[in-house]
Amino acid sequence: MNRTLLVVFVYNRKKNLLYYKSSPAAYHSRILSKRPKVAGTILPNKLNTLFIKGVQFTGEVLPDNHPLCKDASNKYHFKLPMASAIPGIVFTIQLNEMRMTNNTLGIIQKLFWQREESVEEEE
């Protein structure tokens, strides 16, 4: 069964992390606790099929005790203060790959980024 989830992300540019808020009891949260690898597409709020702009990504949802999750809630709520009124917790996705497509200027532009493995991550 395919399920689509609408999520509001906050991007941490320095560490290439995505933050999102959800309930730990939600169906997708229960699945991700067992299988944390994710792939997704981020599109603008208003989609124009003639002028495509968006990001595709792969990554992994990190456990909440991971060092990269330390300030996730603060960073998310700083960017989206109204989200403080919504129950749930902030999850962190460590990005492995991103592909950005932008043809809003009439020229197709594609950018690709891939995380480099460090010695600490391999151990």
Secondary structure per residue as TSV (DSSP state, phi and psi in degrees):
chain	resnum	aa	ss	phi	psi
A	1	M	-	360.0	127.0
A	2	N	-	-86.5	137.2
A	3	R	-	-129.3	137.7
A	4	T	-	-110.3	137.8
A	5	L	-	-126.0	128.0
A	6	L	-	-91.0	121.8
A	7	V	-	-131.7	143.8
A	8	V	-	-102.0	117.4
A	9	F	-	-101.8	152.1
A	10	V	E	-120.1	132.3
A	11	Y	E	-101.7	128.8
A	12	N	E	-97.9	100.7
A	13	R	T	-66.1	-36.9
A	14	K	T	-66.2	-37.2
A	15	K	T	-111.1	2.7
A	16	N	T	51.3	56.7
A	17	L	E	-121.0	149.8
A	18	L	E	-113.8	137.5
A	19	Y	E	-114.4	142.7
A	20	Y	E	-147.7	157.7
A	21	K	E	-113.5	137.8
A	22	S	E	-160.5	172.2
A	23	S	-	-86.5	134.3
A	24	P	T	-64.1	-19.1
A	25	A	T	-87.1	-7.6
A	26	A	S	-64.4	153.1
A	27	Y	H	-53.6	-49.6
A	28	H	H	-64.5	-34.5
A	29	S	H	-66.5	-39.6
A	30	R	H	-65.4	-40.8
A	31	I	H	-65.6	-44.8
A	32	L	H	-67.1	-25.0
A	33	S	H	-68.0	-25.7
A	34	K	H	-94.1	-35.5
A	35	R	-	-132.5	89.7
A	36	P	-	-79.3	-6.2
A	37	K	E	-74.2	133.6
A	38	V	E	-133.0	159.2
A	39	A	E	-143.1	144.7
A	40	G	E	-160.0	174.8
A	41	T	E	-129.3	134.0
A	42	I	E	-113.1	122.4
A	43	L	-	-121.8	156.9
A	44	P	-	-63.5	161.0
A	45	N	S	-58.1	-41.6
A	46	K	S	-106.2	114.9
A	47	L	-	-95.0	125.8
A	48	N	B	-116.1	114.4
A	49	T	T	-69.1	-16.8
A	50	L	T	-80.4	-32.2
A	51	F	B	-121.5	98.0
A	52	I	-	-89.5	132.7
A	53	K	E	-145.2	125.6
A	54	G	E	-178.2	172.1
A	55	V	E	-127.1	134.3
A	56	Q	E	-108.8	142.6
A	57	F	E	-143.8	158.7
A	58	T	E	-127.5	152.8
A	59	G	E	-176.6	-163.1
A	60	E	E	-142.3	131.5
A	61	V	E	-73.7	123.9
A	62	L	-	-86.6	147.4
A	63	P	-	-64.8	149.4
A	64	D	T	-64.6	-15.9
A	65	N	T	-91.0	3.4
A	66	H	S	-69.2	140.7
A	67	P	G	-56.6	-31.1
A	68	L	G	-71.1	-12.7
A	69	C	G	-92.7	-0.4
A	70	K	T	-50.8	-50.6
A	71	D	T	-107.3	19.9
A	72	A	H	-57.8	-47.9
A	73	S	H	-64.2	-43.3
A	74	N	H	-61.5	-44.7
A	75	K	H	-66.4	-41.7
A	76	Y	H	-63.3	-49.2
A	77	H	H	-74.6	-21.5
A	78	F	H	-66.0	-42.8
A	79	K	H	-77.1	-32.7
A	80	L	-	-127.9	72.6
A	81	P	G	-59.4	-30.7
A	82	M	G	-67.3	-19.8
A	83	A	G	-68.0	-15.3
A	84	S	G	-62.4	-26.9
A	85	A	G	-79.8	-10.6
A	86	I	S	-97.6	128.7
A	87	P	-	-67.5	152.2
A	88	G	S	138.4	-179.5
A	89	I	E	-123.6	159.7
A	90	V	E	-94.5	125.9
A	91	F	E	-100.9	157.1
A	92	T	E	-122.1	130.7
A	93	I	E	-109.6	122.0
A	94	Q	E	-86.1	117.2
A	95	L	E	-75.4	136.6
A	96	N	E	-103.1	-37.7
A	97	E	E	-146.3	148.1
A	98	M	E	-139.9	140.0
A	99	R	E	-129.2	123.6
A	100	M	E	-111.4	130.5
A	101	T	E	-116.6	134.6
A	102	N	E	-146.7	113.7
A	103	N	-	-123.8	28.6
A	104	T	T	-70.0	-18.3
A	105	L	T	-96.4	8.1
A	106	G	S	88.7	-8.0
A	107	I	S	-116.7	130.0
A	108	I	-	-76.4	121.9
A	109	Q	E	-118.1	128.2
A	110	K	E	-127.8	130.1
A	111	L	E	-121.2	145.9
A	112	F	E	-132.1	136.0
A	113	W	E	-133.3	140.5
A	114	Q	E	-135.8	133.8
A	115	R	-	-68.9	135.6
A	116	E	-	-89.7	136.4
A	117	E	-	-74.1	135.4
A	118	S	-	-103.9	168.1
A	119	V	H	-61.5	-41.2
A	120	E	H	-63.0	-37.0
A	121	E	H	-71.8	-26.8
A	122	E	H	-80.0	-22.6
A	123	E	-	-76.6	360.0
